[in-house]
Amino acid sequence: AVVSTQSTGYIYQKGYIEFFAQSRDAKIIIDLITKYPVLSYTISDKDGNDCYTNHQKNCPIALTWGVFPGREIIQPTIADYKTFLIWKDEAFALWEEKWACIYEEGSESRENLREIVNDMYLICLVDNDFIEATSLWQFLDEVIEKIQERENGARAESDLSC
């Protein structure tokens, strides 16, 4: 996206999204992402043992930047593989340190949250075509469609077994 400012400058922004997904949904994302070479991605489980990326590991990606008359390009926001790994640890820790801790140790709710977080992946996607910026949304539409197909198939199988 490109936004004109009142000071006769421009601010550019790439499509960007970061979210948690269950492992079975992350698998769909991993399987489909290579069809979208304009997307950069980093995907990791809680421990970092199962990590996927097409980021160059020592090369940050600009997400937003500004261009103004008589000034250098201003680049305030980046996505970076190393930073993602640090943030991943913080993001997963929030599940247990901030959310699960409101429930008693050993309670069913606390154990459920632990099971959930151990099945999650943190996913970061960047659409590097900042002019069109539609690949990210097309990709996510395709992911949702595949998840719905899987769920509908599971429902149909369940109905047959009754």
C-alpha positions in Angstrom: 0.0 0.0 0.0 1.1 3.5 -0.7 -0.2 6.5 1.3 0.4 10.1 0.5 1.0 12.4 3.5 0.3 16.1 3.9 4.0 16.8 3.9 4.3 15.7 0.3 5.9 12.4 1.2 4.9 8.8 0.8 4.6 5.9 3.2 4.9 2.4 1.7 3.7 -0.7 3.5 3.9 -4.4 2.6 1.1 -6.8 3.6 2.1 -8.5 6.8 0.4 -10.8 9.2 1.6 -12.8 12.2 -0.6 -15.4 14.0 -0.7 -18.8 15.8 -2.1 -21.9 14.1 -2.6 -25.5 15.1 0.0 -27.9 13.8 -2.5 -29.5 11.3 -3.3 -26.0 9.9 0.4 -25.0 9.8 1.1 -28.1 7.7 -1.4 -26.8 5.1 0.3 -23.4 5.2 3.7 -25.1 4.7 2.5 -27.2 1.9 0.9 -24.3 0.0 3.4 -21.4 0.6 5.9 -22.4 -2.1 3.2 -21.6 -4.7 3.5 -18.0 -3.7 7.2 -17.0 -4.3 6.4 -13.3 -3.6 5.6 -14.2 0.1 8.3 -14.4 2.7 7.6 -16.6 5.7 8.9 -17.9 9.0 7.0 -20.6 10.7 8.0 -22.3 14.0 6.8 -24.5 16.7 7.2 -23.6 20.4 10.7 -25.1 20.8 12.0 -24.0 17.4 12.7 -27.7 16.5 10.3 -27.5 13.5 11.1 -24.2 11.8 10.6 -23.2 8.2 11.7 -20.0 6.5 12.6 -18.6 3.1 14.1 -15.4 4.8 17.7 -14.9 4.2 18.8 -15.3 7.8 21.0 -12.2 7.9 18.9 -9.9 5.8 15.9 -8.0 7.3 12.9 -7.3 5.2 11.5 -3.7 5.2 7.8 -3.7 6.1 7.1 0.0 6.1 9.2 2.9 4.9 8.7 6.6 4.2 10.0 8.8 1.4 10.0 12.6 1.9 11.5 15.4 -0.1 15.0 16.3 1.0 15.4 13.4 3.3 16.8 9.9 3.3 14.4 7.0 3.2 13.0 6.3 6.6 12.6 2.6 7.4 10.9 2.2 10.8 9.6 -1.4 10.6 11.3 -4.6 9.6 10.8 -8.4 9.7 13.9 -10.3 10.5 14.6 -14.1 11.1 16.7 -13.6 14.2 14.1 -11.2 15.7 11.3 -13.7 14.9 13.1 -16.4 16.9 13.4 -14.1 19.9 9.8 -13.0 19.6 8.7 -16.6 19.2 10.0 -17.4 22.6 8.2 -14.4 24.1 5.0 -15.1 22.3 4.8 -18.7 23.4 5.7 -17.8 26.9 2.7 -15.4 27.1 0.4 -18.5 26.8 1.8 -19.9 30.1 3.0 -16.9 32.0 0.1 -14.6 31.4 -2.9 -16.8 30.4 -2.5 -20.3 31.9 -1.3 -18.9 35.3 -4.8 -17.5 36.0 -5.9 -21.1 36.5 -4.8 -23.3 39.4 -1.7 -25.5 38.8 -3.0 -29.0 37.8 -6.4 -27.7 36.8 -8.1 -29.0 33.6 -8.1 -25.5 32.1 -4.4 -25.0 32.7 -3.5 -28.4 31.3 -5.7 -27.7 28.2 -3.8 -24.5 27.6 -0.5 -26.3 27.8 -1.7 -28.9 25.3 -2.9 -26.2 23.0 0.3 -24.2 23.1 2.4 -27.3 22.5 0.5 -27.9 19.3 0.8 -24.4 18.0 3.0 -22.8 15.4 3.8 -19.1 15.2 3.6 -17.9 11.6 4.9 -14.7 10.1 4.0 -13.9 6.5 5.1 -10.9 4.4 3.8 -10.0 0.9 6.8 -8.5 -0.8 4.8 -7.0 -3.7 3.9 -3.7 -2.0 2.3 -2.3 -5.1 -0.4 -5.0 -5.6 -0.3 -6.7 -2.2 -2.9 -9.3 -3.1 -0.8 -12.5 -2.9 -1.0 -12.6 0.9 -4.8 -12.5 0.9 -5.1 -14.9 -2.0 -2.8 -17.3 -0.1 -4.8 -17.0 3.1 -8.1 -17.6 1.1 -6.6 -20.8 -0.3 -5.4 -21.9 3.2 -8.9 -21.3 4.6 -10.5 -23.2 1.7 -8.1 -26.2 2.3 -8.9 -26.2 6.0 -12.6 -26.1 5.3 -12.3 -29.0 2.8 -10.5 -31.0 5.5 -13.1 -30.2 8.1 -16.0 -30.9 5.8 -14.3 -34.2 4.8 -13.9 -35.1 8.5 -17.6 -34.2 9.1 -18.7 -36.4 6.2 -16.7 -39.3 7.4 -18.1 -38.9 10.9 -21.7 -38.8 9.5 -21.0 -42.0 7.6 -19.8 -43.8 10.7 -23.1 -43.2 12.6 
